[in-house]
């Protein structure tokens, strides 16, 4: 077994009256490197619940940009094909502590197995590593899996995630969108003759990042490091697109999408608030959806939303996207990470007067500790 999460085996059960206890005693837990073990890519390509955040492209980008090392827990032996896997990244930070996250900066990451009991056993292995003092805590971000009580994991944060079914014609999709909030905005963008660009060129990266910095400032937050987006482009290649809408020579909105298997993922978006009336974001989303349709994709994933961000949730639902709860789980139990009133007030005072280069530097320093 490779060292990493810890050489803590699953305890043998003296009696096994239940399927879950039999599963726990049946096989030792192995730790594999998904960037080296060729079985991982084949396994996730064939698993219906695997997403872009399980992919070696996403995991490699995290390793290159932030230094996080990925590891997969599995009860499959080294000689056999993988039948289950729980992927983590090891986040080691002097600021926020050592922890196992499945996986950093991903909206979600479903544990993969054929039986729920297998997943509980994998989590028990990670739990024991925490109890041994190797890690501060473990966090998972499943879409539908709910850990059993015996794993010790607790609900941490609840978001909402939205998905749009693309199994309609483009015409039927467009007419299913909210008339005033989507259809009319797309038509307004066309009347305004907004210019649409897509790709991965240096010029598009610059337009996207300038808008991102302005948007994050508006949200009283530092921007993600520019190097992160260069790394995503390097690892994803043709599966990533930056899409920019411009009014004349002025970029007014941009989004970044990723494609994986039968889905397209909206991951980052930004805009110039002065031009919102021209419908730039709706224009970009409609172009991305049409692109997904032309590629034969079946789902457009609009990502997660904070439950109190009713404006964002409403925006996604106006596209006909179906929302459902997305629960993060941790061991040991941790309080929900929320900013205090004074922290919010301080950021609202400081961010507006902070130069862009200082905000960018703050992002470079802080994001590797967030995970």
C-alpha positions as CSV (number, residue, x, y, z in Angstrom):
1,X,0.0,0.0,0.0
2,X,1.3,3.4,-0.8
3,X,1.8,5.9,2.0
4,X,-0.5,8.9,2.1
5,X,-3.7,8.9,4.0
6,X,-2.2,6.4,6.4
7,X,-1.5,2.7,6.8
8,X,-4.6,2.3,8.8
9,X,-6.4,-0.8,7.8
10,X,-10.1,-1.5,8.2
11,X,-10.7,-3.3,11.4
12,X,-11.7,-7.0,11.1
13,X,-15.2,-7.7,12.3
14,X,-15.5,-10.7,14.8
15,X,-19.1,-11.3,13.8
16,X,-20.7,-10.2,10.6
17,X,-24.5,-10.2,10.8
18,X,-24.9,-7.4,8.3
19,X,-23.8,-6.8,4.7
20,X,-22.0,-3.6,5.7
21,X,-20.0,-5.4,8.4
22,X,-19.2,-8.2,5.9
23,X,-18.0,-5.6,3.4
24,X,-15.8,-4.0,6.0
25,X,-14.0,-7.2,6.8
26,X,-13.9,-8.6,3.3
27,X,-11.1,-6.6,1.7
28,X,-8.3,-4.3,2.8
29,X,-8.3,-0.7,1.6
30,X,-5.7,0.4,-0.9
31,X,-4.5,3.9,-1.8
32,X,-3.7,4.5,-5.4
33,X,-2.5,7.6,-7.3
34,X,-5.1,8.3,-10.0
35,X,-2.6,10.3,-12.1
36,X,-0.4,7.2,-12.3
37,X,-2.8,4.2,-12.1
38,X,-4.3,3.8,-15.6
39,X,-7.3,1.9,-14.1
40,X,-8.7,5.2,-12.7
41,X,-9.4,6.9,-16.1
42,X,-11.1,3.7,-17.4
43,X,-13.2,3.3,-14.3
44,X,-14.6,6.9,-14.3
45,X,-15.2,6.8,-18.0
46,X,-17.5,3.8,-17.5
47,X,-19.2,5.0,-14.3
48,X,-22.5,6.9,-14.8
49,X,-22.0,9.2,-11.8
50,X,-18.4,10.2,-12.5
51,X,-18.1,13.9,-13.4
52,X,-15.4,16.3,-14.7
53,X,-14.2,16.7,-11.1
54,X,-13.1,13.0,-10.9
55,X,-11.1,13.4,-14.1
56,X,-7.3,13.2,-14.2
57,X,-7.5,16.6,-16.0
58,X,-9.0,18.3,-13.0
59,X,-6.8,16.4,-10.5
60,X,-3.7,17.2,-12.5
61,X,-4.6,20.9,-12.6
62,X,-5.0,21.0,-8.8
63,X,-1.6,19.4,-8.4
64,X,0.2,21.7,-10.8
65,X,-1.5,25.0,-9.6
66,X,-1.8,24.4,-5.9
67,X,0.4,21.4,-5.0
68,X,-2.4,19.2,-3.9
69,X,-1.7,15.4,-4.2
70,X,-4.6,13.2,-5.3
71,X,-5.3,9.8,-3.8
72,X,-8.0,7.3,-4.4
73,X,-9.2,4.9,-1.7
74,X,-10.5,1.6,-3.1
75,X,-11.2,-1.9,-1.8
76,X,-10.2,-3.3,-5.3
77,X,-6.9,-5.2,-5.2
78,X,-3.9,-4.2,-7.3
79,X,-4.4,-7.1,-9.6
80,X,-8.1,-6.4,-10.5
81,X,-10.0,-3.7,-12.3
82,X,-11.4,-1.0,-10.0
83,X,-15.0,-1.5,-8.9
84,X,-15.1,1.4,-6.4
85,X,-13.1,4.6,-5.6
86,X,-13.3,7.6,-3.3
87,X,-11.0,10.3,-4.6
88,X,-9.4,12.9,-2.3
89,X,-6.7,15.6,-2.5
90,X,-4.3,16.0,0.4
91,X,-4.4,19.7,1.3
92,X,-1.5,20.6,3.6
93,X,-1.6,24.2,4.8
94,X,0.1,26.0,7.7
95,X,-2.9,28.4,7.7
96,X,-5.9,26.0,7.5
97,X,-4.4,22.7,8.5
98,X,-3.9,19.3,6.9
99,X,-7.1,17.8,5.5
100,X,-8.6,15.4,2.9
101,X,-11.0,17.1,0.5
102,X,-13.1,15.3,-2.2
103,X,-12.2,17.4,-4.1
104,X,-10.9,21.0,-3.9
105,X,-12.6,23.8,-5.9
106,X,-15.1,21.2,-7.2
107,X,-18.8,22.0,-6.9
108,X,-19.4,18.3,-6.2
109,X,-17.7,14.9,-6.4
110,X,-19.7,11.8,-5.9
111,X,-18.1,8.7,-4.2
112,X,-18.1,5.9,-6.8
113,X,-19.1,2.3,-6.1
114,X,-21.7,-0.3,-6.9
115,X,-22.9,-0.6,-3.3
116,X,-23.3,2.0,-0.7
117,X,-21.8,-0.2,1.9
118,X,-18.5,-0.1,0.0
119,X,-18.4,3.7,0.3
120,X,-19.0,3.6,4.1
121,X,-16.0,1.3,4.5
122,X,-13.8,3.6,2.5
123,X,-14.9,6.5,4.6
124,X,-14.2,4.6,7.8
125,X,-10.6,4.2,6.5
126,X,-10.3,8.0,6.1
127,X,-12.0,8.6,9.4
128,X,-9.4,6.4,11.2
129,X,-6.6,8.5,9.6
130,X,-8.1,11.6,11.1
131,X,-8.4,9.9,14.5
132,X,-4.8,8.9,14.3
133,X,-3.9,12.6,14.0
134,X,-2.6,12.5,10.4
135,X,-5.3,14.9,9.2
136,X,-7.4,17.7,10.8
137,X,-10.6,16.6,9.0
138,X,-12.1,14.9,6.0
139,X,-14.7,16.4,3.7
140,X,-16.7,14.9,0.9
141,X,-19.0,16.7,-1.6
142,X,-21.5,14.0,-2.9
143,X,-24.5,14.8,-5.1
144,X,-26.7,12.0,-3.8
145,X,-24.7,9.7,-1.5
146,X,-25.5,10.0,2.3
147,X,-22.9,8.5,4.7
148,X,-24.2,6.0,7.2
149,X,-24.2,7.1,10.9
150,X,-21.3,4.7,11.6
151,X,-19.0,6.7,9.4
152,X,-19.2,9.6,11.9
153,X,-19.6,12.2,9.1
154,X,-21.9,15.2,9.7
155,X,-23.6,17.7,7.5
156,X,-21.4,20.7,7.0
157,X,-22.8,23.1,4.4
158,X,-25.8,22.8,2.1
159,X,-25.9,24.4,-1.4
160,X,-28.2,24.0,-4.3
161,X,-27.1,22.5,-7.6
162,X,-28.8,23.0,-11.0
163,X,-28.8,20.9,-14.2
164,X,-30.4,21.5,-17.5
165,X,-31.6,18.6,-19.6
166,X,-30.5,19.1,-23.2
167,X,-32.6,16.3,-24.7
168,X,-34.8,18.7,-26.7
169,X,-34.4,20.5,-29.9
170,X,-32.7,23.9,-29.8
171,X,-36.0,25.5,-30.7
172,X,-37.9,23.7,-27.9
173,X,-35.2,24.6,-25.4
174,X,-35.2,28.2,-26.3
175,X,-39.0,28.4,-26.0
176,X,-38.8,26.7,-22.6
177,X,-36.7,29.5,-21.2
178,X,-38.3,32.3,-19.1
179,X,-39.6,34.8,-21.7
180,X,-38.6,38.2,-20.1
181,X,-35.5,37.0,-18.1
182,X,-33.9,34.9,-20.8
183,X,-35.5,35.0,-24.2
184,X,-35.9,38.8,-24.3
185,X,-32.3,39.2,-23.1
186,X,-30.9,37.0,-25.8
187,X,-32.9,38.9,-28.4
188,X,-31.7,42.2,-26.9
189,X,-28.1,41.0,-27.1
190,X,-28.6,40.1,-30.8
191,X,-30.2,43.6,-31.5
192,X,-27.2,45.2,-29.8
193,X,-25.0,43.2,-32.1
194,X,-22.9,41.9,-29.3
195,X,-19.8,40.1,-30.6
196,X,-19.2,36.5,-29.5
197,X,-15.7,35.0,-29.2
198,X,-14.7,31.6,-27.9
199,X,-11.4,29.7,-27.5
200,X,-8.3,29.6,-25.3
201,X,-6.1,32.4,-26.7
202,X,-4.0,34.7,-24.6
203,X,-6.3,37.6,-25.7
204,X,-9.4,35.8,-24.5
205,X,-7.7,34.9,-21.2
206,X,-6.9,38.6,-20.6
207,X,-10.4,39.7,-21.3
208,X,-11.9,37.0,-19.1
209,X,-9.5,37.7,-16.2
210,X,-10.0,41.4,-16.3
211,X,-13.7,40.9,-16.0
212,X,-13.2,38.3,-13.2
213,X,-11.1,40.7,-11.1
214,X,-13.8,43.3,-11.4
215,X,-16.5,40.8,-10.5
216,X,-14.7,39.4,-7.5
217,X,-14.1,43.0,-6.3
218,X,-17.9,43.5,-6.6
219,X,-18.3,40.4,-4.4
220,X,-15.7,41.8,-1.9
221,X,-13.4,38.9,-2.6
222,X,-9.9,38.4,-4.2
223,X,-9.8,36.8,-7.6
224,X,-8.5,33.3,-8.2
225,X,-4.8,33.2,-9.4
226,X,-4.5,33.8,-13.1
227,X,-2.1,30.8,-13.1
228,X,-5.0,28.6,-12.2
229,X,-6.8,29.3,-15.4
230,X,-3.7,28.9,-17.5
231,X,-3.3,25.5,-15.8
232,X,-6.9,24.5,-16.6
233,X,-6.3,25.4,-20.2
234,X,-3.1,23.4,-20.3
235,X,-4.7,20.3,-18.8
236,X,-8.2,20.4,-20.5
237,X,-7.2,21.6,-23.9
238,X,-10.1,21.4,-26.3
239,X,-12.5,20.4,-23.5
240,X,-12.3,24.0,-22.1
241,X,-13.7,27.2,-23.7
242,X,-13.5,30.8,-22.6
243,X,-16.5,32.6,-24.1
244,X,-16.6,36.4,-24.2
245,X,-19.3,38.8,-25.2
246,X,-18.3,42.3,-26.3
247,X,-20.1,45.6,-27.1
248,X,-18.0,47.2,-29.7
249,X,-14.4,46.9,-28.5
250,X,-15.4,46.5,-24.8
251,X,-15.6,43.0,-23.3
252,X,-18.8,43.0,-21.1
253,X,-19.3,39.4,-20.0
254,X,-17.3,36.1,-20.0
255,X,-17.8,32.5,-18.9
256,X,-15.6,29.4,-18.7
257,X,-17.0,26.0,-19.5
258,X,-15.6,22.5,-19.3
259,X,-16.9,19.5,-21.2
260,X,-16.7,15.9,-20.0
261,X,-18.4,12.8,-21.3
262,X,-22.0,13.8,-22.0
263,X,-22.0,17.0,-19.9
264,X,-20.9,20.6,-20.2
265,X,-20.1,22.5,-17.0
266,X,-20.4,26.2,-16.4
267,X,-17.6,26.8,-13.9
268,X,-16.7,30.5,-13.9
269,X,-18.6,33.6,-14.9
270,X,-17.9,37.4,-14.8
271,X,-19.2,40.6,-16.2
272,X,-19.1,44.4,-16.3
273,X,-22.0,45.7,-14.3
274,X,-22.3,48.8,-16.5
275,X,-23.4,46.7,-19.4
276,X,-25.8,44.2,-17.8
277,X,-28.8,45.7,-19.6
278,X,-27.4,44.4,-22.9
279,X,-28.0,40.7,-22.0
280,X,-24.3,39.6,-22.3
281,X,-24.6,36.7,-19.8
282,X,-27.8,35.3,-21.4
283,X,-26.1,35.7,-24.8
284,X,-23.1,33.6,-23.6
285,X,-25.2,30.9,-21.9
286,X,-27.3,30.5,-25.0
287,X,-24.2,30.1,-27.2
288,X,-22.7,27.6,-24.8
289,X,-26.0,25.6,-24.7
290,X,-26.1,25.5,-28.5
291,X,-22.5,24.4,-28.6
292,X,-23.3,21.6,-26.2
293,X,-26.2,20.5,-28.4
294,X,-24.1,20.5,-31.5
295,X,-21.6,18.2,-29.7
296,X,-24.3,15.8,-28.8
297,X,-24.1,16.5,-25.1
298,X,-27.1,15.7,-22.9
299,X,-26.7,17.9,-19.8
300,X,-25.7,21.5,-19.0
301,X,-24.5,21.7,-15.4
302,X,-24.9,25.2,-14.0
303,X,-23.0,24.5,-10.8
304,X,-23.8,25.2,-7.2
305,X,-25.4,28.2,-5.5
306,X,-25.5,29.4,-1.9
307,X,-29.0,28.9,-0.5
308,X,-29.2,32.6,0.4
309,X,-28.3,33.7,-3.1
310,X,-31.8,33.8,-4.4
311,X,-30.8,35.9,-7.4
312,X,-28.4,33.3,-8.7
313,X,-30.8,30.5,-8.0
314,X,-33.6,32.4,-9.9
315,X,-31.2,33.0,-12.8
316,X,-30.6,29.3,-13.2
317,X,-34.2,28.3,-12.8
318,X,-35.2,30.8,-15.5
319,X,-33.3,28.5,-17.9
320,X,-35.4,25.6,-16.9
321,X,-32.6,24.0,-14.9
322,X,-33.7,21.6,-12.1
323,X,-32.3,22.3,-8.7
324,X,-31.7,19.9,-5.8
325,X,-29.8,20.1,-2.5
326,X,-26.1,19.5,-2.5
327,X,-24.8,18.6,1.0
328,X,-21.1,18.6,2.1
329,X,-20.1,16.2,4.9
330,X,-17.2,16.4,7.3
331,X,-15.5,14.4,10.0
332,X,-15.2,15.5,12.7
333,X,-18.2,17.8,12.8
334,X,-17.3,21.4,11.9
335,X,-19.3,24.6,12.2
336,X,-20.5,26.0,8.9
337,X,-17.9,28.5,7.5
338,X,-19.6,31.8,7.6
339,X,-18.1,35.3,7.9
340,X,-18.9,37.3,11.0
341,X,-20.6,40.6,10.7
342,X,-17.4,42.5,11.4
343,X,-15.5,40.5,8.8
344,X,-18.0,41.3,6.2
345,X,-18.0,45.0,7.2
346,X,-14.2,45.1,7.1
347,X,-14.1,43.5,3.6
348,X,-16.7,46.0,2.3
349,X,-14.5,48.8,3.6
350,X,-11.1,47.5,2.4
351,X,-11.8,45.8,-1.0
352,X,-13.2,48.8,-2.8
353,X,-10.0,50.8,-2.0
354,X,-7.6,48.0,-2.7
355,X,-5.6,48.2,-5.9
356,X,-6.1,45.4,-8.4
357,X,-2.5,44.2,-8.1
358,X,-2.9,43.8,-4.3
359,X,-6.2,41.8,-4.7
360,X,-4.5,39.6,-7.3
361,X,-1.6,39.0,-4.9
362,X,-4.0,38.2,-2.1
363,X,-5.6,35.6,-4.3
364,X,-2.3,34.0,-5.2
365,X,-1.5,33.7,-1.5
366,X,-4.8,32.6,-0.1
367,X,-6.4,30.2,-2.5
368,X,-3.9,27.4,-2.0
369,X,-4.9,27.4,1.7
370,X,-8.7,27.3,0.9
371,X,-9.1,24.1,-1.1
